[in-house]
């Protein structure tokens, strides 16, 4: 975002402590052009102000030269079993793949982790990359805990009335596409393993996935880049 102009900018942690340059925290501002508070709304003032600083709700960092970088919105941060993930970082990593035109990562409920990570992508029309390949690509540029459990291929990324992506609604909007389609288990050993995995992971089912990036469709036999009507 550049250097501060007309206001003081700093980073603050959850306890209200100001952070040193290079650390990631909430962006806070203060200055003569900033409102002194909300009218007749003490609850909002308590949440938004800490001493003289206004808490923007944006997450960022300030480098050694004083330049501000926005890394995401605090309310969008995903807590995956105690690991904090900025979905914007995952978006940017997916967009580095040459076949990905649009990408958005979002939280999905998880019975033991609290939240899990998923992503939706819009691919180029001639793309043949599948979910496994995209996850493999991400392992080359992100920490393992930041890799989405599910990557869905969609025609368009759902947006709200203002034209912005609403991450907190994507799970509900895309839930039907995220249902796993598993290959039937082969024999008693696979059946037992699937049962163990589903119990340990606290999920309804576990197994080998039949489909990757064609939600609602099957991959055409002999051509992994094409989808055929079931």
N, C-alpha and C positions, 0 to 999 in steps of 0.2 A: 504493500500500500504506500510505501515511501516513508519520508521523514515527517514527524509531527509538525503541524502548522496551526498556530492559534490556540493550542490547548496542550496540556500535559497528558502524556500517555504512558501507562505502566502496565505491568502484569501482576496479577494477584492470585494467590491460591485460595482454596476453599475456606481457610480459616481467617482470611483477610490480610495475610502477610504479603508484602510486596516482594516480587521475585527478581533475581538478577537477570541480566541480559543473557540470552541463549536458552533460558528455561521456557517451558510451555505453560501458559496459564490463562486466566480470564483477562481480557483487555478491559482496562478501566481508564476513565478520562476525567479531567477536571479543568476548569478554566472559567474566565469571565463570561463566555458565551453559553455556558451550560445552565440549564434550569436548576433552581434551588430545591425543587421537589414537586411532587404531584399535589394538586389541590384537593384537600379533604379526603386524602387516601393514605393514612399512616401506614397501613400494611404494605402498600406498594413502595412507599419510601423506605421502609425497613429492609425490604428485599432488594431494592435497586441501589441504595446508597450505603457506602461504608466510609465513615468519617466524611471527608470531602470528595471522595471518589465515587463516580457513577459506574456501576457494573453493567457492561454492555451485553453480556450473554454470549459474546464472541470469544472463541479460543484463538490464541496466537502466540507469537514469539517475537522478540526484538533482537536483531543481530548485533554484533560488536560495533557496527557503524551507526546504530540507532534506527535502522530501517524496520518497519513493522510488517509482519507477515501474518495473514489470517489463515488459520488451519481448520476452522470449522465452527459449529455452533455447539455450546455446552449441552443444550437440551437434546442434541442429536447424538452425543457421545454414547457409544454402546458399551455396556458393562457385561462382558462375556466371561462369566465365572470369576470375576475380580479383575480381569484384564480390561483396561480402558482402550477403546478403539475409536479413532476418528473416521467416520465413513467417507469423508472427503478424500482421505489418503488412499483408501481402497479404490474410490472412483478414479483417481488420477493414475493409479497403477494399472487398472484395467484399460484406461484410455491410451496407455502406451503401447498396447497390442495393436498391430496394424489392421486387424480385422474388426476392431471394436469402434463403432461410431459414437455411441452414447453408453454411459454406464452410471448406475446409482446403487450404492450399498445401503442396506437398511437392517433394522433389528427385527428379529422374530422371537416370540416367546419360547422359552425352553424350560422344562420341568425341573432340571437340576442346576443348570448354569444361570438361570434367571433370564438371560437374553442370549440368543445366538445370532450369527451374522449370515445374511443372504445378500445376493446382488442380482440385478436385472440388467441385461445388456441388449443393445440394438447392434446387430452385426451388418457388415457389408452384404449386399445381395448375393455375391458370389463366394461368400466365406464358407469354408468347410470345417473350421475349427469347432471342436466339441468342448463340453464342460471340463473333461479331464485335462485337455490341453490348456485351457484357460487357467485352471487351478495350478497346473505345472508351471505356467508362465509366471503366475503370482508368487510362487515359492522362490523364484529367482530375484524378487525385488521387495518382498514383505516378510516380516516375521511370521512364523507358522501360525500364531494365534490370531493373526489378522486375515487369514485366508477364509473366504466364505464357505460355509458348509454346502450351500446350494447356489448355483448360478443359472438363472433362467434367461432364455432367449425370448424377447418380446418384440412385437412390431413397433410399438411406441412406448415411451416411458410415461406413465400416468402423471398428469399435472393437475393442480388445483385451478380455481376460477381465475386466479391472478397470473396463471401461466408458469408458476413455480412448482418444482417438485416438492411434495409433502412426504418426507421420509416416514413420518409417524403413521401414515395411512397406507403405505405400500404393502405391508403384510396382509392387511384385510383385502386390498384390491387384487393381490396376486396369489392369495392363498390357494386357490383352486389349481393354479399352474404348478405349485410347488409340491403337490402330492407325488410321492415317490412311486414309480412303477417298477416293481421288482420281478426279476426272473424267478420262476418257481424253484424252490430248493430241491437239490438232487440227493436224496437219500437221508438216512437218519443223522449222519454227522453234520451235514449242512443245516438241517432243521434244528438240531440242538444248538449249533453255533449262532444261528439267527435268533433263537430264543434268548440265549445268554446275552448277546449284544443288545437286543431290545430292552432287556431288564436292566443291564448295567448303564445304558445310555438314557434310560427312561423315555423311550420312544415307542410309538404304537407298533412299529414293524422295522425290521432290518433285513438287508439282503443285498444281492447284486442288482444294481439298477439296470433296467432295460433301456430306458430313454435318457438322453443327456440334455441336448438343447432343443428338443422338439416337444415342448409340453402339449399334451393332447394328441400327439401324432407318434407314429413309429418311424424309425429310420428305414428307408427302403433297402431291401436286401441287395447286397453287393455294391451299394453306393452310400457311404456314411455321410455324405454331404447333402443327401436328398431326403425328403420326408414323404412317406406314403400314407394314404388314408388307412386307418386301422382295419 
